[in-house]
Amino acid sequence: MTTVVRPRVAVSSCLLGAPVRFNGGHSRDRFLTEELAEHVDWVPICPEIEIGLGAPRETLRLERSPDGPRLVTRRTREDLTAPMTGLAAGRAADLADVDGYVFKSRSPSCGLHGIPVYAGGNGPADRHGEGIFAAAITRARPELVVEDEGRLHDAVLREAFVERIFASARLRALLAGDWRPRDLVAFHARHKMQILSHAPAAYREIGRLVAAAGESPREALAREYDRAFRAALATTATVGRHVNVLHHCLGMIGGQLDPVRRADLAEVIASYRARRVALTVPLALLRHHARGAGVEYVRDQTYLSPYPDALRLRNHVPA
């Protein structure tokens, strides 16, 4: 069965309810604190507090300069770019064992997308900036799974983020131990259908990599597998790719089912493809039949349970 490893997830402290916002308040997010918190270990970070600003504090904004956006206080015009980027450099090194990061949206320090960058004065803003701290972190750790709490309100983006942090945690746990090539082969075997649901081309590439696992230097193999695995899961899983994987699994257990049960499962997969039911419906049947038929290869695929079922992230009918 899939080993449950708790992801370590960095998060803007205000999203967990810490009173560190510019106005002395917080931006507590219900999904993070009431649902995801039961299944992950948080690493709270507030860069404004860590560079010595208080709460409440003067508001900040980004301003254009010949050297790129600068982080400045609105009233006193203090330039905080250097301390903020310096903090990010140190923090990036501390995040080596972190599987993801949830940033505060619309923040000039932590925002990932659409942050206003002002020309100075009260002129119009270009709303395509990144927060100074977030940009420095993502440049230093491009493999890190990142999102902001605003985008996590979208069911598809939420599911993708959570799937990736749990996959990252499982791989981190493997590579942190005294693993052998056979352990990586076993890890990959459990993740094959999950990889296929995201990136069929990467599925074939990683398969070739693992096939030569016993011939490659251990550290080089770990780096290459880590890169390819993360890149594959960063590719969007589509309805069509899910249908392909569901049929792959049906093919592996179909011989153990009677014609009626086989036809029922095929019909449910067709209903998902037609966007009439959520992915959880064919997955529930597939898991049930894989267990009942004793097909361990399918039963143990992480694709069937890539994260705790209690999170209920595959319950939406695709648009």
Secondary structure, 3 states (H helix, E strand, C coil): CCCCCCCEEEEEHHHHCCCCCCCCCCCCCHHHHHHHHHCCEEEEECHHHHCCCCCCCCCEEEECCCCCCEEEECCCCCECHHHHHHHHHHHHHHCCCCCEEEECCCCCCCCCCCEEEECCCCCCEEEEECCHHHHHHHHHCCCCEEEECCHHHCHHHHHHHHHHHHHHHHHHHHHHCCCCHHHHHHHHHHHHHHHHHHCHHHHHHHHHHHHCHHHCCHHHHHHHHHHHHHHHHHCCCCHHHHHHHHHHHHHHHHHHCCHHHHHHHHHHHHHHHCCCCCCHHHHHHHHHHHHHHCCHHHHCCHHHCCCCHHHCCCCCCCC
